[in-house]
């Protein structure tokens, strides 16, 4: 549930001279997004480039995205740009580079820890739609990490997949490589 | 691979609406509740998982079984993996076991017992080579050859190369990947050591082709110290002796793409007539960390030498000396540039750091090899299938 606090924070980050785009979500969220951040959304970038449009007061509505997801996306992309800039500034200095990397890893770990499985999937759908490559890669890696040592049942639930094997079929596949089922996290 | 969602742009007076094309037919509630990830995204997630997870997730559904068993998926996953988990394969009292090389040896509970679907109960399995997770094995010197993936259990028996066994025969085996035709090749040669021409049989098989063809013998008469070759730089290598004009230590190589024998320059100090071979108690050739390496036990020292730049004689450099009198048979490099090896008898597993100090050792019942054949091998986890070529 986005509150005005999020919008205020986003606006406070943008400097007076930075262009912004207004994005609206289906559930009433309104976001003034800095242009550099908005251009990370390739769906917006290509729209502006193809149309030869300039930024104006027109607002863009995204019925496929909810305000909670969009606020998370903006948060991640904003930080990603900051880290990119810090990384470039640190280039050549091994210690500084390492610090930026660790800071980024810390942020990403915290960011993903707070996400429920449902939220993680919603974000993937949103980011896939908005076409944000770096964030999509990050989310995909996060899902892989989350499920890698989980059981078959957990994975079915995560992806909403129905088991279409008979018990005998499933048992046979299991027996072929029983070793792969050892040491798996308890559900 | 296209993951882009098709979208639709509609312009109103003061607002632009960008929506996903396939959602405009849904009611608002349906569009919001859709939680299925597109299959392309699911595949991207799967590609980032390790082999163990993927082998297990074949059970999730028929669709996932099909995705994970696809040879193109197996290849992509293997190429993408940041590092490949190395495992040691060795005989146990019950059959074959495997151990992850980078983890502490611990006790025998760390050993994963493997079910080998094609193994004959009364015969020892010779492990002759491995590449990309596929293991080349046989029951006999001259026949009963298999290609097997221990991570998935898939295996394939190769046709009989038609070699007549002879008690004095020496054999050389090789297995590796030929990138020029994207295929794996198997080499078997047999020859009577002191006779250059008669008695030599050399055969090569490519997995896609599944039939043996002859390969020309090496120019110099060669006798190898150990039958399983070391794979490096697109060629298989054996350490041995060139017998004519006089006996010299040499490294014979078989180039997998060109399908020809050649020699690789030996350590300069081991070449030539000045070398007293009686000083060299033990030598062994092996690929360690991608380099062709030689372990020498001579002058009571054990040294590990590596050819830092393939094919360049002066790039041979001593990598380290090893403590103790293990007479080690090196197996592979583990994390942190540590050497994993067995002792001469094959019943103690050791790990040595780059300074040559033994940091870990463990008594295992790795059976002693009574003859030329290899009791143990190193393989990496992969989903690659030995059957891939047969399906198409």
Interface residues (C-beta under 8 A of the other chain):
Chain A: X24 X26 X43 X44 X47 X57 X58 X59 X60 X61 X62 X63 X64 X66 X118 X121 X122 X124 X125 X128 X129 X131 X136 X140 X141 X143 X144 X147 X148 X149 X152 X155 X156 X159 X160 X161 X162 X163 X164 X165 X170 X173 X174 X176 X177 X179 X180 X181 X184
Chain B: X3 X4 X5 X7 X9 X14 X15 X16 X17 X18 X19 X20 X23 X28 X31 X32 X34 X35 X36 X37 X38 X41 X42 X44 X45 X46 X48 X49 X50 X52 X53 X55 X56 X57 X58 X59 X60 X61 X62 X63 X64 X65 X112 X114 X151 X152 X153
